């Protein structure tokens, strides 16, 4: 009796989760199918009509997108913003994380508490003052400006994560290396970085996705020649219906990269997001 | 180990040792600063300084020339637009984190019972990799008001129609002067009363031939049939001959019957029988008592089609955007809580099961209390993120509804850069956002310090 009930209950659970899974897939499937239809077809009926008349499907929108200079430029801008940001954040945070974990300097612990406090500072509060500052420095509107802003606001979490990881390195290992006369730089590159690889990878993936997906910062700091895909697409959103043949494939292209990264590095990704959960 | 001991045991040069140690320490400090400096400089210039600047700026007027004290903060709660943003952010903070934590908890517990748990977790977590912009476009599509375009309304309409039925002829109306009178509720009834043994022809117009059901057949044959003494017969037909040539008010040869039309026989104001027309538009009521009746076509035949819910209208836009937010973040809550579940002591759960505790009891009495710390972390994280929500609102809310959906972050943007150009008020809104996350800041710092002990 009990076994039967459990069996039945499990069937119900499975059915429920299948439904949930389908519900979760539908929006993405809808976007993908929409991206393969012409604007006229979309104006006439929903993407599910392709199941009855698959003739609507074509890659025309994508080939048009490839020829759309603004969009391709924006795609490369996204790459030019997110890759340097990721590299800079990882490098600077690794250096600082090591200093906070193992080197001695005055006020170290107090400064680190400030870093912890900065974890939750909203990006919004920096927009205005930094825009002014960048205006004076000639960085406003440029890709380096966007990168610098992202690096600064990525650093608190990055330093926090890496310092906490590096601190777990056994003391004996470091002391042995110091005894052998290694300079701090040598210890850092030969010992700390290799040992810290998992954390560095998680951080890099998390940071890359964060910046790739950003819209707010670039909306303010990037002018039209520096704007990433997210900003280029949002500028078309006012005429949502008539621009759907650009918006749907554009959105799909913009999400294919992070989703591919997600599936390729799911473990690191999940760890990165989870470690960043206090952010 | 021995080697080091021997090394240290060697007699050190006494002179200058302290000096050398001091120099070494100073050198160590310089090296340490070199490691930390690039990051600290950036943090100082682009995070700490802006925070201080914004706080100061929030006490000045729009142009930044006049000190106005707390005026901007008072304005925040006076200006209807910012007040709306404060309210909406409050709704977000109250609703979204609680829903997400609850949903994540339920799914995390359930997913442990299935074999394809990993696939399910991956699927639900994936939206975390999708930008808010892409998610916004996805949900703009899904929430489209036209049930022929938006998948949500398509689903809502088909569920609605499955329960209440569709009206087949929203455009149909009676041919004037041919015996049908319109009721106030949109129904039609025969003006003259009819009795069993009679046969009636009800003429309607206004149905475009392309809207006729595909199974509709000509009504001519049925219209000519005689009624038996105890039955009331008739046809409902479209009084229109394609190509012209028909006579008004008569069932001509090529005129179509209207199938699936609901018909009622009414006596003394009470509906005594009801039926639906066949494919040639014919209907019959049999076994009626003698007497006079009217035949009625109820309003439900002619009701305008139900066209779903206005998701992105002013009333529902915030719940709708929260829905999109759930799509993105549920996987996060589930995975984090699932990781917590995995650390629960199996023995306690097994023991409870042995003692005959039901699944629900185990969940309530053991799982949830033990998970409390994890649930708190998830909840706090979500609160912080929800307060800063910007892109989704900015993208999903259509232009005219933007002001109904606005939250602190979008309002701050609008006021500072999007036309408002009041950087005093904008700074004050930024500071408010910062103040709102201060509890989270304290929470983080405390948790960190505790972990250091």
Interface residues (C-beta under 8 A of the other chain):
Chain A: X9 X10 X13 X14 X16 X17 X20 X21 X24 X25 X26 X27 X28 X30 X31 X34 X42 X43 X44 X45 X46 X47 X48 X92 X93 X95 X96 X98 X99 X100 X103 X104 X105 X106 X108 X111 X113 X114 X115 X116 X117 X118 X119 X120 X121 X122 X123 X124 X125 X126 X127 X128 X129 X130 X133 X148 X149 X151 X152 X153 X155 X156 X159 X179 X184 X185 X188 X209 X212 X213 X214 X215 X216 X220 X230 X233 X234 X237 X238 X240 X244 X247 X248 X251 X252 X254 X255 X258 X259 X261 X262 X263 X266 X269 X270 X273 X274 X277 X278 X279
Chain B: X4 X7 X25 X28 X29 X31 X32 X33 X35 X36 X38 X39 X40 X42 X43 X45 X46 X47 X48 X49 X50 X51 X53 X54 X57 X107 X110 X111 X113 X114 X120 X122 X123 X124 X125 X126 X127 X128 X129 X130 X131 X132 X133 X134 X135 X136 X137 X138 X139 X140 X141 X142 X148 X149 X150 X151 X154 X327 X332 X335 X336 X339 X359 X377 X378 X380 X381 X384 X387 X388 X390 X391 X394 X395 X398 X399 X409 X412 X413 X416 X417 X423 X426 X427 X429 X430 X431 X433 X434 X437 X440 X441 X444 X445 X447 X448 X449
